[in-house]
Amino acid sequence: VNFNAPGEAGLLVRQARQAGFRGPIIQAGGPSVPEIFEVAGGLAEGFLSYEMFDFSSEVGQKLSKAYEAKYGKGIINSQLPAFYNATRILFEALKRAGTTTDVKKVRDQVEGLEGWDTGIYGPVRWTGTEKYGVKHQLLLPFFIVELQKDGTTKTRARVIP
């Protein structure tokens, strides 16, 4: 199954289970497993999905606690760490460039951050030369998770490209 909107994904999972389908349901894109559980509930048990971040990791727990302290409890979309990671990369490049207006200097610093640890996903790794002609694609690990009956996820695989 390939769907991206979490609300629709949860509805499809719930309806498939209500119709009697007991086979595996695998999402090929669009994280937000907690939102899928919010719609499908326990019927989503066994649902497999791609996740961009492991919230059960030490970094994930720290990020979750900081988020909850500032914004309260709620669903944290797994894209949040990616945006936070990108912001950390930009701020480090701005600091190293010593400017916020010279875009060439900032760009050069972003490109030069290979190996710098953002504290979110680990060291910056750039790729993309073969496909895009420039080394501007940020290479990040991803995870395959299985949704449990209680709404938690169990990481089944960690993929480091």
ABEGO torsion letter per residue (X at the ends): XBBABAAAAAAAAAAAAAAGBABBBBBABGBGAAAAAAAAEAAABGBBBBBABBAABAAAAAAAAAAAAAAEBEBBBAAAAAAAAAAAAAAAAAAAAGBAABAAAAAAAAAAABGBBAGAAEBBBBBGAAAAGBBABBBBBBBBBBBBAAGBBBBABBBBX
